[in-house]
């Protein structure tokens, strides 16, 4: 990764990953579910999550634009009970799965930072 493409906080957290990192088979995430991923990148860590809807996957940096906290208080609990929206469990913000745009709560109009992911031959990779 080039220095200009990498954002780092003092705690050693990065907000981008290199392309081509294998995350596992698409079945690792239940259809209509989400899963947390933490990747070690050098001395730093990346925290993200992937939502699966059928054959589509949507990845986001695990950081709410409202307060900068991870969205889930419980592992892999990123979605509203009906699975229709991504939810921040701290302050109730909700986001569209397909775009990451906040549609309710304290940061309406803001967006989650996308984490480019794709499915190739039944496996999820960073893009």
Backbone bond lengths (Angstrom), bond angles and torsions (degrees), N, CA, C in turn:
res aa  C-N    CA-C-N  psi(-1)  N-CA   C-N-CA  omega(-1)  CA-C   N-CA-C  phi
1 X - - - 1.454 - - 1.519 109.68 -
2 X 1.300 116.27 136.97 1.450 119.43 178.12 1.521 109.43 -80.78
3 X 1.337 117.97 150.64 1.464 120.79 -178.13 1.518 113.39 -57.07
4 X 1.338 118.03 -35.44 1.465 118.88 -178.34 1.522 112.94 -72.45
5 X 1.352 118.75 -17.55 1.461 120.26 179.62 1.518 112.10 -95.62
6 X 1.317 116.80 1.91 1.459 120.37 -175.42 1.517 109.74 -118.18
7 X 1.333 115.97 123.46 1.451 121.32 174.40 1.519 107.04 -102.58
8 X 1.331 117.80 133.26 1.455 120.85 -178.12 1.517 108.64 -130.39
9 X 1.329 116.14 135.22 1.452 121.72 171.94 1.523 107.95 -93.48
10 X 1.328 118.56 163.64 1.455 120.67 179.30 1.533 114.23 -54.91
11 X 1.320 117.50 -29.83 1.462 120.75 -177.69 1.531 112.19 -76.78
12 X 1.343 118.47 2.90 1.452 121.07 179.01 1.510 113.83 82.62
13 X 1.309 117.50 24.51 1.452 121.41 179.22 1.523 109.07 -97.99
14 X 1.338 116.43 132.51 1.460 121.17 177.48 1.520 109.29 -110.10
15 X 1.328 116.48 159.53 1.454 121.35 -173.59 1.518 113.53 -120.71
16 X 1.326 116.61 11.62 1.468 122.44 175.78 1.517 107.72 -141.14
17 X 1.329 115.52 156.54 1.460 120.88 177.20 1.519 108.88 -129.33
18 X 1.318 117.03 156.89 1.463 118.49 173.97 1.524 110.44 -68.93
19 X 1.324 116.58 155.36 1.467 121.23 176.36 1.527 109.38 -73.79
20 X 1.342 114.87 153.36 1.456 120.71 173.19 1.506 116.35 88.88
21 X 1.324 118.30 4.87 1.467 120.64 177.83 1.523 108.39 -76.99
22 X 1.322 117.61 123.92 1.457 121.84 178.59 1.517 111.30 -78.06
23 X 1.322 116.49 128.46 1.462 121.55 -179.86 1.519 112.68 -103.05
24 X 1.336 117.67 -15.00 1.454 121.29 178.42 1.508 111.88 127.20
25 X 1.333 115.67 178.31 1.467 119.50 179.69 1.522 111.14 -67.69
26 X 1.333 115.55 148.42 1.466 120.06 -179.11 1.528 111.03 -58.22
27 X 1.346 117.38 -30.24 1.470 121.23 179.62 1.526 112.92 -66.94
28 X 1.332 117.42 -10.45 1.456 122.18 175.74 1.534 110.26 -59.87
29 X 1.337 115.27 -26.55 1.463 121.36 179.12 1.523 107.73 -112.95
30 X 1.319 116.93 123.32 1.464 120.79 178.10 1.523 109.61 -61.23
31 X 1.326 117.30 144.41 1.455 121.31 175.02 1.528 108.01 -57.97
32 X 1.320 117.31 125.70 1.458 121.58 -176.89 1.521 112.88 84.69
33 X 1.331 117.19 9.81 1.455 122.12 -178.97 1.510 112.64 -116.70
34 X 1.323 115.27 -176.21 1.461 121.96 -179.26 1.520 109.11 -141.65
35 X 1.323 115.57 158.61 1.461 120.82 179.33 1.526 110.11 -146.20
36 X 1.317 114.43 139.84 1.454 123.94 177.65 1.524 110.44 -82.04
37 X 1.324 116.56 143.62 1.461 122.31 174.19 1.525 108.66 -134.51
38 X 1.321 116.47 133.62 1.461 122.77 173.12 1.519 106.27 -121.31
39 X 1.327 116.44 121.59 1.458 121.62 -178.25 1.528 109.79 -114.77
40 X 1.311 115.48 132.07 1.462 121.02 174.09 1.524 107.77 -82.48
41 X 1.323 117.35 123.44 1.463 122.76 179.30 1.523 106.20 -125.51
42 X 1.309 115.74 98.45 1.465 120.07 -174.06 1.517 108.89 62.81
43 X 1.315 116.75 -128.07 1.466 121.43 178.91 1.535 111.62 -89.18
44 X 1.324 116.98 1.66 1.462 121.76 -174.99 1.524 111.57 -111.55
45 X 1.325 115.75 170.17 1.464 121.35 178.02 1.524 110.38 -128.36
46 X 1.326 113.04 145.21 1.462 122.46 173.63 1.516 107.38 -110.87
47 X 1.337 117.67 133.98 1.464 123.53 176.93 1.519 108.03 -117.69
48 X 1.331 116.40 120.78 1.449 121.12 179.42 1.513 110.66 -146.08
49 X 1.326 115.58 176.81 1.459 120.44 175.72 1.514 109.02 -146.73
50 X 1.325 114.26 155.96 1.459 121.66 -179.38 1.515 108.24 -125.55
51 X 1.333 115.98 133.92 1.458 123.29 174.98 1.525 107.31 -106.99
52 X 1.336 116.38 135.19 1.466 120.31 177.80 1.517 109.62 -111.64
53 X 1.320 115.39 131.57 1.464 122.57 172.54 1.516 107.03 -130.83
54 X 1.335 116.33 98.22 1.463 120.84 -175.87 1.511 109.35 64.50
55 X 1.332 116.47 -124.91 1.457 121.36 179.18 1.516 113.69 -88.61
56 X 1.334 117.52 -1.35 1.461 121.64 -178.58 1.522 111.02 -97.06
57 X 1.329 115.97 144.05 1.458 121.09 174.39 1.520 108.80 -127.58
58 X 1.318 115.98 144.29 1.461 123.09 -179.06 1.522 107.19 -130.44
59 X 1.328 116.90 122.79 1.453 121.22 -178.23 1.512 112.23 -110.83
60 X 1.334 115.37 144.23 1.464 121.32 179.22 1.515 110.25 -142.25
61 X 1.335 115.68 149.31 1.453 121.69 170.56 1.530 106.30 -65.98
62 X 1.322 116.95 136.63 1.463 121.42 -177.53 1.528 110.34 -82.58
63 X 1.330 114.11 74.21 1.460 120.40 -178.62 1.523 109.13 -155.55
64 X 1.314 116.21 118.71 1.467 121.00 179.47 1.529 109.44 -72.46
65 X 1.348 117.97 133.23 1.462 119.96 179.39 1.526 113.07 -67.89
66 X 1.330 118.24 -15.16 1.458 121.71 -178.33 1.520 111.74 -76.62
67 X 1.340 117.42 -52.93 1.468 119.93 -174.49 1.533 113.54 -124.39
68 X 1.326 117.80 -0.98 1.450 120.17 178.42 1.515 115.22 78.11
69 X 1.319 117.37 8.83 1.466 122.05 -179.62 1.521 110.72 -88.26
70 X 1.351 117.69 157.89 1.468 119.55 169.21 1.531 108.19 -60.43
71 X 1.326 117.63 148.61 1.459 120.22 -175.09 1.528 114.01 -73.27
72 X 1.316 117.38 -39.93 1.468 121.11 -172.92 1.528 111.53 -95.90
73 X 1.323 116.26 132.65 1.461 120.77 172.20 1.530 110.76 -86.33
74 X 1.341 116.75 -22.35 1.459 122.52 176.43 1.522 108.13 -118.27
75 X 1.313 116.79 139.73 1.451 122.45 -175.76 1.524 112.13 -49.81
76 X 1.312 116.38 128.11 1.464 125.70 175.64 1.525 114.74 66.70
77 X 1.322 119.70 11.23 1.468 122.53 -179.66 1.527 110.10 -95.75
78 X 1.328 115.31 73.32 1.465 121.65 -175.78 1.519 113.90 -101.23
79 X 1.311 118.39 -9.22 1.465 120.21 -171.54 1.522 112.00 -113.80
80 X 1.340 115.02 156.26 1.455 120.20 172.27 1.532 108.10 -64.76
81 X 1.335 118.43 161.18 1.472 120.33 -177.05 1.528 114.69 -53.23
82 X 1.339 117.90 -32.25 1.468 119.77 179.11 1.528 112.40 -85.99
83 X 1.332 117.82 -3.39 1.456 122.06 179.03 1.514 114.46 76.96
84 X 1.331 117.63 4.65 1.458 120.73 -174.41 1.512 115.47 -82.08
85 X 1.322 117.73 -20.88 1.462 121.39 -177.56 1.523 109.94 -139.48
86 X 1.306 116.10 156.32 1.466 122.06 169.93 1.522 106.35 -83.37
87 X 1.320 117.71 139.04 1.461 121.25 -177.04 1.527 111.56 -127.16
88 X 1.321 115.95 137.97 1.461 121.20 171.15 1.520 106.65 -89.49
89 X 1.316 116.42 119.83 1.466 120.21 -175.63 1.525 113.10 -77.29
90 X 1.306 118.92 -6.15 1.460 121.40 -178.63 1.528 112.67 -85.99
91 X 1.331 117.56 -48.56 1.463 120.41 -174.54 1.521 113.89 -128.54
92 X 1.340 117.68 9.07 1.457 121.02 172.45 1.510 116.67 82.45
93 X 1.308 119.41 9.89 1.464 119.96 176.45 1.528 108.96 -65.70
94 X 1.329 116.99 143.32 1.466 121.64 176.89 1.526 109.06 -127.71
95 X 1.347 114.80 145.72 1.455 122.30 -171.38 1.519 110.19 -132.68
96 X 1.338 116.48 146.29 1.463 121.11 174.42 1.524 109.16 -67.74
97 X 1.327 116.73 134.69 1.459 121.42 -179.72 1.521 111.07 -61.92
98 X 1.315 117.44 -43.60 1.462 122.06 -172.82 1.521 114.24 -72.31
99 X 1.344 118.05 -25.88 1.470 120.64 -174.00 1.523 114.06 -124.94
100 X 1.320 118.05 -20.17 1.459 121.64 -176.02 1.514 113.76 78.79
101 X 1.334 118.02 6.62 1.466 122.20 -179.00 1.524 110.28 -74.78
102 X 1.336 115.76 132.90 1.465 120.90 178.17 1.523 109.33 -74.57
103 X 1.336 115.65 125.20 1.468 121.14 -178.37 1.526 112.17 -116.99
104 X 1.336 117.57 3.81 1.455 120.85 177.93 1.514 110.44 -168.79
105 X 1.333 115.84 147.65 1.455 119.61 179.78 1.512 112.37 102.58
106 X 1.333 117.48 -164.71 1.464 121.59 -170.18 1.526 116.46 -74.42
107 X 1.327 118.85 -5.31 1.478 118.52 -177.37 1.524 111.92 -129.06
108 X 1.343 117.92 36.08 1.462 122.34 -179.64 1.522 109.97 -51.20
109 X 1.337 114.92 131.27 1.455 121.55 179.85 1.516 113.43 94.50
110 X 1.332 117.98 -22.44 1.469 121.02 175.37 1.529 107.66 -77.53
111 X 1.315 116.95 172.65 1.462 120.25 -179.12 1.519 111.28 -139.12
112 X 1.315 114.55 152.33 1.457 120.61 169.21 1.522 108.09 -68.02
113 X 1.315 116.43 152.52 1.469 120.25 175.61 1.516 108.40 -79.73
114 X 1.336 117.24 124.52 1.465 119.28 -179.36 1.526 111.66 -68.25
115 X 1.317 115.49 147.91 1.456 123.42 171.87 1.520 105.28 -121.35
116 X 1.317 118.76 104.85 1.466 120.99 -175.05 1.533 112.28 -63.17
117 X 1.332 115.16 119.98 1.469 122.49 176.81 1.523 108.32 -135.72
118 X 1.335 115.83 158.03 1.460 120.37 179.55 1.517 109.48 -151.45
119 X 1.329 115.38 160.69 1.462 121.40 175.56 1.518 108.21 -105.28
120 X 1.335 115.42 127.76 1.464 121.97 175.04 1.524 108.33 -131.96
121 X 1.304 116.19 122.85 1.461 121.79 178.39 1.534 112.52 50.81
122 X 1.336 114.99 43.21 1.454 120.87 176.08 1.518 115.98 79.35
123 X 1.322 117.29 6.89 1.466 121.16 -179.62 1.526 109.63 -123.12
124 X 1.331 115.94 150.55 1.463 121.85 179.04 1.527 109.12 -95.76
125 X 1.332 115.31 132.89 1.467 122.24 178.27 1.517 109.43 -131.85
126 X 1.341 116.08 152.68 1.449 119.42 169.10 1.522 107.37 -70.56
127 X 1.329 115.92 148.55 1.476 120.17 -177.35 1.516 110.53 -115.51
